[in-house]
Amino acid sequence: VKEVNLTKQIDKEVEILVLGEPKLNYSEKKLKILNDYIDRGGNLIIAADRNRQDVMNPLVERFGVEFMNGQVVEYNKGYLQGLVTAEFTPLGKKIAYQFERFAK
């Protein structure tokens, strides 16, 4: 585990970058650093809280996705509604071979 500062290019040794609930908009320079990392094959895990669409969407729009208003909830007897169970679709398993074992 290594802390990364977006004031300079991300080291090539960083294989997975975790963006944990950014609260402020990324500057153009920081977006370029993140996009350079992605362009060279870097992996991201993005964790965002509600109402952070304006911060996260400029980063994820290149993937054809967006953060929307609201929160996903699911009724599961005996569990909080924030616990959401999900399954991969047949199309979803085509995203990466690792997902094949989870698809029905």
C-alpha positions in Angstrom: 0.0 0.0 0.0 1.3 3.4 -1.0 -0.2 6.9 -0.8 -0.2 8.6 -4.2 -0.1 12.4 -4.6 -1.6 13.6 -7.9 0.9 16.5 -8.3 3.1 14.2 -10.4 2.8 11.1 -12.6 1.8 7.9 -10.8 4.6 5.4 -10.5 4.5 2.5 -12.9 4.7 0.1 -9.9 1.2 1.1 -8.8 -1.1 -1.6 -10.2 -4.4 -0.6 -8.5 -5.3 2.9 -7.6 -8.1 3.4 -5.0 -10.0 6.7 -5.2 -11.8 6.9 -1.9 -14.7 9.3 -1.9 -13.1 12.5 -3.3 -14.8 15.6 -2.1 -13.3 18.3 -4.4 -13.3 18.5 -8.1 -10.2 17.3 -9.8 -8.1 20.0 -11.6 -7.3 19.6 -15.2 -3.8 18.6 -14.3 -4.9 15.9 -11.8 -7.4 14.5 -14.4 -4.6 14.3 -16.9 -2.4 12.4 -14.4 -5.3 10.0 -13.7 -6.1 9.6 -17.4 -2.4 8.9 -18.2 -2.4 6.2 -15.5 -5.5 4.7 -17.0 -4.2 4.9 -20.6 -1.1 2.9 -19.7 -3.3 0.1 -18.3 -3.7 1.1 -14.6 -6.6 -0.2 -12.7 -9.0 1.8 -10.5 -11.3 1.1 -7.6 -13.7 4.1 -7.2 -15.6 4.6 -4.0 -18.0 7.6 -4.0 -20.6 8.7 -1.6 -24.0 10.2 -2.6 -24.1 13.7 -4.0 -20.5 13.5 -5.4 -21.6 13.3 -9.1 -19.9 16.6 -10.0 -16.6 15.3 -8.6 -16.7 11.8 -10.1 -18.4 12.1 -13.5 -15.5 14.0 -15.2 -13.3 11.0 -14.4 -15.7 8.1 -15.3 -17.4 9.6 -18.4 -14.6 8.2 -20.6 -15.9 4.7 -19.6 -19.5 5.5 -20.7 -20.9 5.5 -17.2 -22.0 8.2 -14.8 -22.9 8.6 -11.2 -26.6 9.4 -10.8 -28.6 11.0 -8.0 -30.0 8.7 -5.4 -28.9 5.6 -3.6 -29.4 1.9 -4.4 -31.3 0.0 -1.8 -32.8 -3.5 -1.5 -35.2 -5.0 0.9 -33.6 -8.0 2.5 -35.4 -9.3 5.6 -33.0 -9.0 8.6 -30.5 -6.8 6.9 -30.1 -3.1 6.4 -31.4 -1.8 3.1 -27.9 -0.5 2.2 -26.8 -4.2 1.7 -27.4 -4.8 -1.9 -27.0 -8.3 -3.4 -26.3 -8.4 -7.1 -25.5 -10.9 -9.9 -23.5 -10.6 -13.1 -25.4 -10.7 -16.3 -24.3 -12.8 -19.2 -23.1 -9.6 -20.9 -21.3 -8.6 -17.7 -19.1 -11.7 -17.7 -17.7 -10.5 -21.1 -16.1 -7.5 -19.4 -13.4 -9.7 -17.9 -12.7 -13.4 -17.8 -12.6 -13.3 -14.0 -16.4 -12.6 -14.0 -17.3 -15.7 -15.9 -17.5 -17.9 -12.8 -20.1 -15.5 -11.2 -22.4 -15.2 -14.3 -25.5 -17.2 -14.5 
